[in-house]
Amino acid sequence: MTRLLFLAISLALTPPAAAEPGLLPEAVVREALDAHPSVIAARARVDVAAAEKRALEAGPYEFSVTGSYVSRSIDREGRFNEYDAILARPVRLPGKARLDRKAGALGVEAATNHFEDARHQAALLLNAMWWDWVGASAEAVVDAQGVENYATLVRIVRRRVDLRDAPQLEADQAEAALAEARLLAAQSAGRADLARARLAAQFPGVALPVEAPTLATPAFDPAGASQMRDQVIERSHEIAAANAEARRLGALAERGRQDRIPDPTVGLRLFSERSGAERGAGLTVTIPIGGNHRGAMAARAASEAQAAAAQLNAVRFDVQEMADGDLARAAAAYSAWQRADQARAAQMAALAKLRRGQDLDAIDLADVLLGERQTHAAFRAETIARTEALRDITRLRIDSHNLWISE
């Protein structure tokens, strides 16, 4: 009976080999990602960068009007009304406007890539929380089935005790095993409920099914996984954002060097003296004399550009590590699941022999209970290993932009 019950678990948890891991529909996922607060914030920062781009293109300089009025009194000549007015505006020297436009465009490019990376990070969060729930639910199924198995064994032992075919000690041992199984079932059911609550809290727009989908059989193609590992690097928005930021700060560093020569202010002056007896118009030019402040700001911009270039290399290292880690983790998790699946099958065969031996009074109940515990543990280990394999394979697909995140 126990062998058949564990076989039922195996069939319930093992769909056909070609089955795709049970995931949410892609349209639902995309909508959930776009509605996540981190993604909304990143999208708003793209608008911030676009506004800053327009500001840099327009430049910081504006027209200014300066005027004065004087009533002057001269001995033996009388009182005169005099005024002057100046309309002036600073002018960017050649090359500075080009660098401002370049910095603005690169700012938008960096913000756009940060937005795409925010969707990527939200997808990874959804992937982790999804498999937390699905895996915990699968463990709960195994533990619930274990309770049924032990309950069946308790009924059999009790009947043998009633028939004086077994001592009361065996009934007590079976009852203790049932109590332990119920404890495990309660704990795993609690973990599943917690995982579902966390998933619903982070992604409230996703209509989760009442029951978690069944764990599918992992599928791993080494050649395809190696290609996806390369795509993790090729399609990385983290690298693209860091590259755009480094180029932006490089443009600002060049802008700082050019800004050591101040921009002149050109104006048109109109004046009237001696109550209009003298009138005139002319041009004014004001050129600031640069000092230590401009030199320090240029040095600061150059250092920021150097830091951004170093940060770009650091991001490349991080993405390289992530790509290699994703591939290694997925391959190892898949191999571990295969070993766990083999152990589960072997343990089922061993339990079947123990049950037959007990029926023939050749095996003690203690040995059968040990076999039950080992079989239950093998099913739990296989379920956990299967969840981790599916989690890591799906992560590789997400990081390579082959799932949920498209190019």
GIHUHU-V225857 format. One record per residue. RES is the residue in one small letter. PSI is psi in radians with two decimals (NA if undefined). OMEGA is omega in whole degrees, 0 to 359 (NA if undefined). D_CENTER is the distance of its C-alpha to the mean C-alpha in whole Angstrom. Layout:
{{RES,PSI,OMEGA,D_CENTER} {RES,PSI,OMEGA,D_CENTER}}
This chain:
{{m,-0.82,181,46} {t,-0.74,179,43} {r,-0.71,180,43} {l,-0.64,180,43} {l,-0.76,178,40} {f,-0.56,175,38} {l,-0.62,177,38} {a,-0.69,176,37} {i,-0.79,182,34} {s,-0.75,180,34} {l,-0.64,181,34} {a,-0.59,184,32} {l,-0.05,185,29} {t,1.63,174,30} {p,3.12,179,30} {p,2.64,187,31} {a,-0.51,184,30} {a,0.02,185,29} {a,2.47,174,26} {e,2.45,177,23} {p,2.38,183,20} {g,1.89,182,20} {l,2.87,174,17} {l,2.66,176,17} {p,2.50,185,19} {e,-0.65,179,17} {a,-0.69,179,18} {v,-0.71,181,17} {v,-0.79,181,13} {r,-0.75,179,14} {e,-0.69,179,15} {a,-0.71,180,13} {l,-0.77,181,10} {d,-0.43,181,13} {a,-0.08,182,14} {h,2.42,184,11} {p,-0.65,181,12} {s,-0.62,179,9} {v,-0.70,177,10} {i,-0.73,179,13} {a,-0.72,180,14} {a,-0.63,177,12} {r,-0.68,178,15} {a,-0.59,179,17} {r,-0.45,173,17} {v,-0.73,177,18} {d,-0.64,177,21} {v,-0.80,180,22} {a,-0.64,178,21} {a,-0.71,178,24} {a,-0.69,178,26} {e,-0.63,177,26} {k,-0.80,179,27} {r,-0.66,179,30} {a,-0.72,179,31} {l,-0.66,178,31} {e,-0.71,180,33} {a,-0.53,182,36} {g,2.76,183,36} {p,-0.10,188,37} {y,2.47,179,40} {e,2.82,176,42} {f,2.53,174,46} {s,2.57,180,48} {v,2.23,177,52} {t,2.31,181,54} {g,2.80,176,58} {s,2.66,176,61} {y,2.32,183,64} {v,2.34,171,67} {s,1.96,187,71} {r,2.42,180,73} {s,2.26,181,77} {i,2.32,180,79} {d,2.38,178,83} {r,0.07,176,85} {e,-0.51,177,83} {g,-2.88,184,81} {r,2.41,182,77} {f,2.48,174,75} {n,2.23,182,71} {e,2.58,178,69} {y,2.82,169,65} {d,2.74,181,62} {a,2.44,180,59} {i,2.20,172,56} {l,2.00,188,53} {a,2.73,177,51} {r,2.32,174,47} {p,2.65,182,45} {v,2.22,177,45} {r,2.31,178,42} {l,2.74,182,43} {p,2.40,179,43} {g,-0.51,181,39} {k,-0.70,179,38} {a,-0.67,178,37} {r,-0.75,180,35} {l,-0.62,177,33} {d,-0.76,179,32} {r,-0.71,179,31} {k,-0.79,180,29} {a,-0.70,179,27} {g,-0.77,180,26} {a,-0.70,179,25} {l,-0.54,175,23} {g,-0.72,177,21} {v,-0.71,179,21} {e,-0.76,179,19} {a,-0.78,181,17} {a,-0.67,179,16} {t,-0.73,179,15} {n,-0.60,174,13} {h,-0.64,177,11} {f,-0.80,179,11} {e,-0.64,178,10} {d,-0.56,176,7} {a,-0.70,175,6} {r,-0.68,178,7} {h,-0.83,181,5} {q,-0.64,176,1} {a,-0.65,178,4} {a,-0.69,177,6} {l,-0.68,177,5} {l,-0.77,178,6} {l,-0.72,180,8} {n,-0.81,181,9} {a,-0.78,183,10} {m,-0.57,177,12} {w,-0.86,182,14} {w,-0.47,172,15} {d,-0.79,182,16} {w,-0.85,183,18} {v,-0.74,180,19} {g,-0.79,179,20} {a,-0.65,178,22} {s,-0.68,178,24} {a,-0.70,176,25} {e,-0.69,179,26} {a,-0.65,177,28} {v,-0.80,180,30} {v,-0.78,182,31} {d,-0.63,177,32} {a,-0.68,177,34} {q,-0.59,176,36} {g,-0.69,177,37} {v,-0.76,179,38} {e,-0.69,180,40} {n,-0.83,180,41} {y,-0.62,178,43} {a,-0.70,177,44} {t,-0.75,179,46} {l,-0.67,179,47} {v,-0.75,180,48} {r,-0.70,180,50} {i,-0.77,182,52} {v,-0.70,178,53} {r,-0.72,180,54} {r,-0.67,179,56} {r,-0.63,177,58} {v,-0.75,179,58} {d,-0.58,180,60} {l,0.09,181,62} {r,0.56,178,63} {d,-0.07,180,61} {a,2.60,180,59} {p,2.82,179,59} {q,-0.48,179,57} {l,-0.70,180,55} {e,-0.65,177,53} {a,-0.70,178,52} {d,-0.72,179,51} {q,-0.72,179,49} {a,-0.69,178,47} {e,-0.71,179,47} {a,-0.74,179,45} {a,-0.68,178,43} {l,-0.73,179,42} {a,-0.71,178,41} {e,-0.69,179,38} {a,-0.69,178,37} {r,-0.65,177,37} {l,-0.84,178,35} {l,-0.71,181,32} {a,-0.72,179,32} {a,-0.71,180,32} {q,-0.78,181,29} {s,-0.65,176,27} {a,-0.66,177,27} {g,-0.72,177,26} {r,-0.67,178,23} {a,-0.75,178,22} {d,-0.73,179,23} {l,-0.78,180,21} {a,-0.69,179,18} {r,-0.70,180,19} {a,-0.71,180,19} {r,-0.73,179,16} {l,-0.77,180,14} {a,-0.56,180,17} {a,-0.71,181,16} {q,-0.55,182,13} {f,1.26,184,13} {p,-0.36,181,17} {g,-0.18,181,18} {v,2.15,178,17} {a,1.67,183,21} {l,2.48,175,20} {p,2.77,179,23} {v,-0.78,179,26} {e,2.46,177,26} {a,2.55,178,23} {p,2.75,181,23} {t,2.47,176,25} {l,2.27,178,23} {a,3.03,176,24} {t,2.17,180,25} {p,2.53,176,23} {a,2.24,184,24} {f,2.10,177,23} {d,1.93,184,25} {p,-0.73,181,25} {a,-0.79,178,26} {g,-0.65,179,23} {a,-0.66,178,20} {s,-0.68,176,22} {q,-0.71,178,21} {m,-0.59,176,18} {r,-0.74,177,17} {d,-0.63,181,19} {q,-0.49,176,17} {v,-0.73,181,14} {i,-0.79,184,16} {e,-0.61,187,18} {r,0.26,185,15} {s,2.12,174,12} {h,-0.37,176,12} {e,-0.78,178,11} {i,-0.76,181,15} {a,-0.71,180,16} {a,-0.77,179,15} {a,-0.64,178,16} {n,-0.79,179,19} {a,-0.69,179,20} {e,-0.69,178,20} {a,-0.74,179,22} {r,-0.64,179,25} {r,-0.81,180,25} {l,-0.50,174,26} {g,-0.72,177,28} {a,-0.69,179,30} {l,-0.55,176,30} {a,-0.75,175,31} {e,-0.67,176,34} {r,-0.69,179,34} {g,-0.69,178,35} {r,-0.73,179,38} {q,-0.49,182,39} {d,-0.08,174,39} {r,-0.40,170,42} {i,1.90,187,44} {p,2.69,175,44} {d,2.40,178,44} {p,2.76,174,48} {t,2.12,182,49} {v,2.36,182,51} {g,2.85,175,53} {l,2.19,183,56} {r,2.29,173,59} {l,2.41,180,62} {f,2.77,177,65} {s,2.21,180,68} {e,2.76,180,71} {r,0.84,178,74} {s,0.64,176,73} {g,-0.04,179,73} {a,-0.54,176,75} {e,2.20,178,73} {r,2.69,180,70} {g,2.99,178,67} {a,2.63,181,64} {g,3.11,179,62} {l,2.55,175,58} {t,2.53,177,56} {v,2.22,177,54} {t,2.18,180,52} {i,1.97,177,50} {p,2.63,177,49} {i,1.92,183,49} {g,2.59,181,46} {g,-2.70,184,46} {n,-0.52,182,44} {h,-0.81,180,41} {r,-0.67,178,40} {g,-0.71,179,40} {a,-0.70,179,38} {m,-0.65,177,36} {a,-0.71,178,36} {a,-0.67,178,35} {r,-0.80,180,32} {a,-0.67,179,31} {a,-0.69,179,32} {s,-0.68,177,30} {e,-0.65,178,27} {a,-0.71,177,27} {q,-0.73,178,27} {a,-0.71,180,25} {a,-0.65,177,22} {a,-0.70,177,24} {a,-0.66,178,23} {q,-0.62,177,19} {l,-0.77,177,19} {n,-0.67,178,21} {a,-0.71,178,18} {v,-0.69,177,15} {r,-0.74,178,17} {f,-0.76,182,18} {d,-0.73,181,14} {v,-0.66,176,13} {q,-0.79,178,17} {e,-0.73,180,16} {m,-0.76,181,13} {a,-0.83,179,15} {d,-0.70,180,18} {g,-0.72,179,16} {d,-0.80,181,14} {l,-0.82,181,18} {a,-0.71,182,20} {r,-0.76,181,18} {a,-0.76,180,18} {a,-0.75,181,22} {a,-0.73,181,22} {a,-0.69,179,21} {y,-0.75,179,23} {s,-0.71,179,26} {a,-0.70,178,26} {w,-0.70,178,26} {q,-0.76,179,29} {r,-0.72,180,31} {a,-0.64,179,30} {d,-0.68,177,31} {q,-0.71,179,34} {a,-0.68,178,35} {r,-0.79,181,34} {a,-0.72,180,37} {a,-0.69,181,39} {q,-0.62,176,39} {m,-0.73,179,40} {a,-0.71,179,43} {a,-0.71,180,44} {l,-0.69,179,44} {a,-0.69,179,46} {k,-0.69,178,49} {l,-0.71,180,49} {r,-0.71,179,49} {r,-0.66,178,52} {g,-0.65,177,53} {q,-0.70,179,53} {d,-0.51,181,55} {l,0.15,181,58} {d,0.46,178,58} {a,-0.22,182,57} {i,2.34,178,54} {d,2.77,179,53} {l,-0.62,180,51} {a,-0.70,179,49} {d,-0.66,178,48} {v,-0.75,179,47} {l,-0.70,176,45} {l,-0.74,177,43} {g,-0.68,177,43} {e,-0.80,181,41} {r,-0.74,181,39} {q,-0.66,178,38} {t,-0.75,177,37} {h,-0.77,179,35} {a,-0.64,179,33} {a,-0.70,178,33} {f,-0.72,179,32} {r,-0.76,180,29} {a,-0.70,179,28} {e,-0.67,179,28} {t,-0.77,179,26} {i,-0.76,180,23} {a,-0.67,179,23} {r,-0.74,178,23} {t,-0.79,181,20} {e,-0.66,178,18} {a,-0.81,179,19} {l,-0.70,179,18} {r,-0.84,185,14} {d,-0.63,177,14} {i,-0.71,178,16} {t,-0.67,177,14} {r,-0.75,178,11} {l,-0.71,179,13} {r,-0.63,179,13} {i,-0.82,182,10} {d,-0.50,178,10} {s,0.07,178,13} {h,0.58,175,12} {n,-0.02,179,15} {l,2.22,175,14} {w,-0.62,180,12} {i,1.93,182,11} {s,2.83,180,15} {e,NA,NA,16}}
